[in-house]
Amino acid sequence: MNWHERFKIQANWTKNLRLFLYQQIGIKNTSRILEVGSGTGVITEELSTLTSVRPVGVDLLFDRNSVAQENTKRCDFACGDAYQLPFQSWSFDVVVCHYLLLWLKKPVDAVREMLRVVKPGGVIAALAEPDHLSRVDYPRELWRLGEMQTQSLIAQGANPMTGRQLPEIFAHTGVENPQFGASGFQIDPGRIPEWVESEWETLCGDLSDMVSPDELTSLENMDLVARKSGCRVLWVPTFYEYGNSPVKKVTNLI
């Protein structure tokens, strides 16, 4: 699996949502930005176009940080744990994550740690978190595909309903002025997206222990036929939430 290419595909799925959120958050040319769970740096590099200050990405995996450093020279990257970020308190104006919280056992603790490193009044944002339990598949014979992929994510340690839980997660952290919403969904049903091959590569890896190669081939063929006929629907509701770090943190110094 080429993870950098895969992360670029995933980032493209939520690009319009992010562009909307960047406006809502109010990122400035002087904003110091941190992405937690930056992977190979796809979104961190995008953030570098919004500010004159070099964005920072942090990820637990050294190999993904290495790829990020090779692919962009406009950002800084560090290895670190989302629960213990390697930065001083109040270091950033904006802290974001993208498709991260669903993989964390303690998302509330991670959001609290983001709050620690953001300045009073600064912004933290979960840019995109999916809700696989609400996944929509059509035609009917492809419902099983979505169900199996959701079960595979659970087996890998993901929480398939993180998206709908964002308000609860943020409510336990002290984030102020929270704003919660979901992405829109619009496709050209007569066009086969260029990411289909990558999606099936991922599916075959995820489902190899659940179904036979023949059944996977059958499902892939049904998927392709449905796409060519213009009747294929695949939608995983994707939610976001952002809010401010409490300004009252400043009063602790008085």
Contacts in CASP RR format, 6 or more apart in sequence:
PFRMAT RR
TARGET T0000
AUTHOR 0000-0000-0000
METHOD contacts of the structure
MODEL  1
MNWHERFKIQANWTKNLRLFLYQQIGIKNTSRILEVGSGTGVITEELSTL
TSVRPVGVDLLFDRNSVAQENTKRCDFACGDAYQLPFQSWSFDVVVCHYL
LLWLKKPVDAVREMLRVVKPGGVIAALAEPDHLSRVDYPRELWRLGEMQT
QSLIAQGANPMTGRQLPEIFAHTGVENPQFGASGFQIDPGRIPEWVESEW
ETLCGDLSDMVSPDELTSLENMDLVARKSGCRVLWVPTFYEYGNSPVKKV
TNLI
1 201 0 8 1.000
1 202 0 8 1.000
3 39 0 8 1.000
3 40 0 8 1.000
3 64 0 8 1.000
3 67 0 8 1.000
4 40 0 8 1.000
4 42 0 8 1.000
4 67 0 8 1.000
4 71 0 8 1.000
5 198 0 8 1.000
6 198 0 8 1.000
6 202 0 8 1.000
7 39 0 8 1.000
7 40 0 8 1.000
7 41 0 8 1.000
7 42 0 8 1.000
8 42 0 8 1.000
9 195 0 8 1.000
9 198 0 8 1.000
9 199 0 8 1.000
10 99 0 8 1.000
11 18 0 8 1.000
11 42 0 8 1.000
11 43 0 8 1.000
11 46 0 8 1.000
11 98 0 8 1.000
12 195 0 8 1.000
13 238 0 8 1.000
14 98 0 8 1.000
14 127 0 8 1.000
14 128 0 8 1.000
14 183 0 8 1.000
14 238 0 8 1.000
16 183 0 8 1.000
16 184 0 8 1.000
17 127 0 8 1.000
17 128 0 8 1.000
17 183 0 8 1.000
17 184 0 8 1.000
17 238 0 8 1.000
17 240 0 8 1.000
18 43 0 8 1.000
18 46 0 8 1.000
18 98 0 8 1.000
18 127 0 8 1.000
18 128 0 8 1.000
21 125 0 8 1.000
21 127 0 8 1.000
21 240 0 8 1.000
21 242 0 8 1.000
22 50 0 8 1.000
24 179 0 8 1.000
24 242 0 8 1.000
25 94 0 8 1.000
25 123 0 8 1.000
25 125 0 8 1.000
25 242 0 8 1.000
26 123 0 8 1.000
27 33 0 8 1.000
27 47 0 8 1.000
27 50 0 8 1.000
27 51 0 8 1.000
27 94 0 8 1.000
28 51 0 8 1.000
28 93 0 8 1.000
29 50 0 8 1.000
29 51 0 8 1.000
29 52 0 8 1.000
30 51 0 8 1.000
30 52 0 8 1.000
30 53 0 8 1.000
30 93 0 8 1.000
31 50 0 8 1.000
31 51 0 8 1.000
31 53 0 8 1.000
31 93 0 8 1.000
31 94 0 8 1.000
32 51 0 8 1.000
32 53 0 8 1.000
32 55 0 8 1.000
32 56 0 8 1.000
32 91 0 8 1.000
32 92 0 8 1.000
32 93 0 8 1.000
32 94 0 8 1.000
33 47 0 8 1.000
33 50 0 8 1.000
33 51 0 8 1.000
33 53 0 8 1.000
33 55 0 8 1.000
33 56 0 8 1.000
33 92 0 8 1.000
33 93 0 8 1.000
33 94 0 8 1.000
33 95 0 8 1.000
33 96 0 8 1.000
34 55 0 8 1.000
34 56 0 8 1.000
34 57 0 8 1.000
34 58 0 8 1.000
34 85 0 8 1.000
34 87 0 8 1.000
34 91 0 8 1.000
34 92 0 8 1.000
34 94 0 8 1.000
34 95 0 8 1.000
34 96 0 8 1.000
34 114 0 8 1.000
34 117 0 8 1.000
34 118 0 8 1.000
35 41 0 8 1.000
35 43 0 8 1.000
35 44 0 8 1.000
35 47 0 8 1.000
35 55 0 8 1.000
35 56 0 8 1.000
35 57 0 8 1.000
35 58 0 8 1.000
35 95 0 8 1.000
35 96 0 8 1.000
35 97 0 8 1.000
35 98 0 8 1.000
36 57 0 8 1.000
36 58 0 8 1.000
36 82 0 8 1.000
36 85 0 8 1.000
36 95 0 8 1.000
36 96 0 8 1.000
36 97 0 8 1.000
36 100 0 8 1.000
36 110 0 8 1.000
36 114 0 8 1.000
37 57 0 8 1.000
37 58 0 8 1.000
37 59 0 8 1.000
37 60 0 8 1.000
37 82 0 8 1.000
37 97 0 8 1.000
37 98 0 8 1.000
37 100 0 8 1.000
38 44 0 8 1.000
38 57 0 8 1.000
38 58 0 8 1.000
38 59 0 8 1.000
38 64 0 8 1.000
38 65 0 8 1.000
38 68 0 8 1.000
38 77 0 8 1.000
39 59 0 8 1.000
39 61 0 8 1.000
39 64 0 8 1.000
39 65 0 8 1.000
39 67 0 8 1.000
39 68 0 8 1.000
40 64 0 8 1.000
40 67 0 8 1.000
40 68 0 8 1.000
40 71 0 8 1.000
41 57 0 8 1.000
41 64 0 8 1.000
41 67 0 8 1.000
41 68 0 8 1.000
41 71 0 8 1.000
41 72 0 8 1.000
41 75 0 8 1.000
41 77 0 8 1.000
43 96 0 8 1.000
43 98 0 8 1.000
43 127 0 8 1.000
44 55 0 8 1.000
44 56 0 8 1.000
44 57 0 8 1.000
44 68 0 8 1.000
44 72 0 8 1.000
44 75 0 8 1.000
44 77 0 8 1.000
45 71 0 8 1.000
45 72 0 8 1.000
45 74 0 8 1.000
45 75 0 8 1.000
47 55 0 8 1.000
47 75 0 8 1.000
47 96 0 8 1.000
48 54 0 8 1.000
48 55 0 8 1.000
48 72 0 8 1.000
48 74 0 8 1.000
48 75 0 8 1.000
54 74 0 8 1.000
54 75 0 8 1.000
54 76 0 8 1.000
55 74 0 8 1.000
55 75 0 8 1.000
55 76 0 8 1.000
56 75 0 8 1.000
56 76 0 8 1.000
56 77 0 8 1.000
56 78 0 8 1.000
56 87 0 8 1.000
56 92 0 8 1.000
57 68 0 8 1.000
57 75 0 8 1.000
57 76 0 8 1.000
57 77 0 8 1.000
57 78 0 8 1.000
58 77 0 8 1.000
58 78 0 8 1.000
58 79 0 8 1.000
58 80 0 8 1.000
58 82 0 8 1.000
58 85 0 8 1.000
58 86 0 8 1.000
58 87 0 8 1.000
59 65 0 8 1.000
59 68 0 8 1.000
59 77 0 8 1.000
59 79 0 8 1.000
59 80 0 8 1.000
60 79 0 8 1.000
60 80 0 8 1.000
60 81 0 8 1.000
60 82 0 8 1.000
61 79 0 8 1.000
62 79 0 8 1.000
65 77 0 8 1.000
65 78 0 8 1.000
65 79 0 8 1.000
68 75 0 8 1.000
68 77 0 8 1.000
69 77 0 8 1.000
78 86 0 8 1.000
79 86 0 8 1.000
80 86 0 8 1.000
82 97 0 8 1.000
82 100 0 8 1.000
82 104 0 8 1.000
82 110 0 8 1.000
82 113 0 8 1.000
83 106 0 8 1.000
83 109 0 8 1.000
83 110 0 8 1.000
83 113 0 8 1.000
84 113 0 8 1.000
85 113 0 8 1.000
85 114 0 8 1.000
85 116 0 8 1.000
85 117 0 8 1.000
87 117 0 8 1.000
88 117 0 8 1.000
89 116 0 8 1.000
89 117 0 8 1.000
90 117 0 8 1.000
90 118 0 8 1.000
90 119 0 8 1.000
90 120 0 8 1.000
90 249 0 8 1.000
91 117 0 8 1.000
91 118 0 8 1.000
91 119 0 8 1.000
92 117 0 8 1.000
92 118 0 8 1.000
92 119 0 8 1.000
92 122 0 8 1.000
93 118 0 8 1.000
93 119 0 8 1.000
93 122 0 8 1.000
93 123 0 8 1.000
94 118 0 8 1.000
94 122 0 8 1.000
94 123 0 8 1.000
94 124 0 8 1.000
94 125 0 8 1.000
95 114 0 8 1.000
95 117 0 8 1.000
95 118 0 8 1.000
95 123 0 8 1.000
95 124 0 8 1.000
95 125 0 8 1.000
96 124 0 8 1.000
96 125 0 8 1.000
96 126 0 8 1.000
96 127 0 8 1.000
97 110 0 8 1.000
97 114 0 8 1.000
97 125 0 8 1.000
97 126 0 8 1.000
97 127 0 8 1.000
98 126 0 8 1.000
98 127 0 8 1.000
98 128 0 8 1.000
99 128 0 8 1.000
99 129 0 8 1.000
99 130 0 8 1.000
100 110 0 8 1.000
100 126 0 8 1.000
100 129 0 8 1.000
101 107 0 8 1.000
101 110 0 8 1.000
101 111 0 8 1.000
101 126 0 8 1.000
101 129 0 8 1.000
101 159 0 8 1.000
101 162 0 8 1.000
101 166 0 8 1.000
101 169 0 8 1.000
102 129 0 8 1.000
102 130 0 8 1.000
102 153 0 8 1.000
102 158 0 8 1.000
102 159 0 8 1.000
102 160 0 8 1.000
102 162 0 8 1.000
102 163 0 8 1.000
103 157 0 8 1.000
103 158 0 8 1.000
104 110 0 8 1.000
107 159 0 8 1.000
107 162 0 8 1.000
107 165 0 8 1.000
107 169 0 8 1.000
108 169 0 8 1.000
108 172 0 8 1.000
108 173 0 8 1.000
111 124 0 8 1.000
111 126 0 8 1.000
111 169 0 8 1.000
111 170 0 8 1.000
111 173 0 8 1.000
111 175 0 8 1.000
112 173 0 8 1.000
114 124 0 8 1.000
115 124 0 8 1.000
115 173 0 8 1.000
115 174 0 8 1.000
115 175 0 8 1.000
115 245 0 8 1.000
115 246 0 8 1.000
118 124 0 8 1.000
118 245 0 8 1.000
119 245 0 8 1.000
120 245 0 8 1.000
120 246 0 8 1.000
120 247 0 8 1.000
120 248 0 8 1.000
120 249 0 8 1.000
120 250 0 8 1.000
121 176 0 8 1.000
121 244 0 8 1.000
121 245 0 8 1.000
121 246 0 8 1.000
121 247 0 8 1.000
122 244 0 8 1.000
122 245 0 8 1.000
123 242 0 8 1.000
123 243 0 8 1.000
123 244 0 8 1.000
123 245 0 8 1.000
124 175 0 8 1.000
124 242 0 8 1.000
124 243 0 8 1.000
124 244 0 8 1.000
124 245 0 8 1.000
125 240 0 8 1.000
125 241 0 8 1.000
125 242 0 8 1.000
125 243 0 8 1.000
126 166 0 8 1.000
126 169 0 8 1.000
126 170 0 8 1.000
126 239 0 8 1.000
126 240 0 8 1.000
126 241 0 8 1.000
126 242 0 8 1.000
127 240 0 8 1.000
128 183 0 8 1.000
128 238 0 8 1.000
128 239 0 8 1.000
128 240 0 8 1.000
129 162 0 8 1.000
129 163 0 8 1.000
129 166 0 8 1.000
129 238 0 8 1.000
129 239 0 8 1.000
129 240 0 8 1.000
130 160 0 8 1.000
130 162 0 8 1.000
130 163 0 8 1.000
130 236 0 8 1.000
130 237 0 8 1.000
130 238 0 8 1.000
130 239 0 8 1.000
131 160 0 8 1.000
131 161 0 8 1.000
131 162 0 8 1.000
131 163 0 8 1.000
131 164 0 8 1.000
131 236 0 8 1.000
131 237 0 8 1.000
131 238 0 8 1.000
131 239 0 8 1.000
132 146 0 8 1.000
132 149 0 8 1.000
132 150 0 8 1.000
132 153 0 8 1.000
132 160 0 8 1.000
132 161 0 8 1.000
132 236 0 8 1.000
133 150 0 8 1.000
133 160 0 8 1.000
133 161 0 8 1.000
133 164 0 8 1.000
134 161 0 8 1.000
134 164 0 8 1.000
134 236 0 8 1.000
134 237 0 8 1.000
135 146 0 8 1.000
135 149 0 8 1.000
135 150 0 8 1.000
135 234 0 8 1.000
135 235 0 8 1.000
135 236 0 8 1.000
135 237 0 8 1.000
136 233 0 8 1.000
136 234 0 8 1.000
136 235 0 8 1.000
136 236 0 8 1.000
137 143 0 8 1.000
137 145 0 8 1.000
137 146 0 8 1.000
137 233 0 8 1.000
137 234 0 8 1.000
138 226 0 8 1.000
138 231 0 8 1.000
138 232 0 8 1.000
138 233 0 8 1.000
138 234 0 8 1.000
139 222 0 8 1.000
139 226 0 8 1.000
139 231 0 8 1.000
139 232 0 8 1.000
141 222 0 8 1.000
142 219 0 8 1.000
142 222 0 8 1.000
142 223 0 8 1.000
142 226 0 8 1.000
142 232 0 8 1.000
142 234 0 8 1.000
144 219 0 8 1.000
145 203 0 8 1.000
145 219 0 8 1.000
145 223 0 8 1.000
148 207 0 8 1.000
148 210 0 8 1.000
148 211 0 8 1.000
149 203 0 8 1.000
149 206 0 8 1.000
149 207 0 8 1.000
150 160 0 8 1.000
151 210 0 8 1.000
152 206 0 8 1.000
152 207 0 8 1.000
152 210 0 8 1.000
153 160 0 8 1.000
153 206 0 8 1.000
154 160 0 8 1.000
156 206 0 8 1.000
159 165 0 8 1.000
162 169 0 8 1.000
163 237 0 8 1.000
163 238 0 8 1.000
163 239 0 8 1.000
164 239 0 8 1.000
166 180 0 8 1.000
166 239 0 8 1.000
166 240 0 8 1.000
166 241 0 8 1.000
167 178 0 8 1.000
167 180 0 8 1.000
167 241 0 8 1.000
169 241 0 8 1.000
170 178 0 8 1.000
170 180 0 8 1.000
170 241 0 8 1.000
170 243 0 8 1.000
171 178 0 8 1.000
174 246 0 8 1.000
175 243 0 8 1.000
175 244 0 8 1.000
175 245 0 8 1.000
176 243 0 8 1.000
176 244 0 8 1.000
176 245 0 8 1.000
176 246 0 8 1.000
176 247 0 8 1.000
177 243 0 8 1.000
177 244 0 8 1.000
178 241 0 8 1.000
178 242 0 8 1.000
178 243 0 8 1.000
179 241 0 8 1.000
179 242 0 8 1.000
179 243 0 8 1.000
180 239 0 8 1.000
180 240 0 8 1.000
180 241 0 8 1.000
181 239 0 8 1.000
181 240 0 8 1.000
181 241 0 8 1.000
182 237 0 8 1.000
182 238 0 8 1.000
182 239 0 8 1.000
182 240 0 8 1.000
183 237 0 8 1.000
183 238 0 8 1.000
183 239 0 8 1.000
183 240 0 8 1.000
185 235 0 8 1.000
187 193 0 8 1.000
189 230 0 8 1.000
189 231 0 8 1.000
189 232 0 8 1.000
189 233 0 8 1.000
190 227 0 8 1.000
190 228 0 8 1.000
190 230 0 8 1.000
192 224 0 8 1.000
192 227 0 8 1.000
192 228 0 8 1.000
196 223 0 8 1.000
196 224 0 8 1.000
196 227 0 8 1.000
200 220 0 8 1.000
200 223 0 8 1.000
203 216 0 8 1.000
203 220 0 8 1.000
204 216 0 8 1.000
207 216 0 8 1.000
208 216 0 8 1.000
211 219 0 8 1.000
223 232 0 8 1.000
226 232 0 8 1.000
END
